[in-house]
């Protein structure tokens, strides 16, 4: 019998307005975030189609650059849907929301392109930054429910008011 896979923590950006909008206190170390979903925003990587699923750091923050942490996220496409946005000139196609299975967990991804470019069951690797999904999006945009419970292992306030959170998934026992 193999030992259980140990969950890894990840750095995730939370926009400052998310807490205000949801009327939540700022997360502190050792607090727990329930019902929180993550989204990776980035670009598709053209890599090995047989690469292992996972989330691997590709750029860690340093003192000189403490605002971004990039990951290489590799998983299997579960679902892909086009999305539009209105930047003042009317609603226009803005990209694709993809739901990935990554080692049995679900994560949202937001990419350029069209949903038809992402086939269900295909392998996908992308490089990007992880974000907390704003709470209103679950109901307003009918997202696939990928929310989980996370323990906050650390925080870092950014100059723009956003917060970097070091999150560890909380495993639920049945």
Secondary structure, DSSP 8 states (H G I E B T S, - for coil): --------EEEEEE-HHHHHHHT-----TT-EEEEE-EEEEEEEE---TT---EEEEEE---SS--S--EEEEEEEEEEEEEEEEESSS-EEEEEEEEEEEETTEEEEEEESS-GGGS-TT-EEEEEEEEEE--TTHHHHTT-----EEEEEEEEEE-TTS-EEEEEEE-----
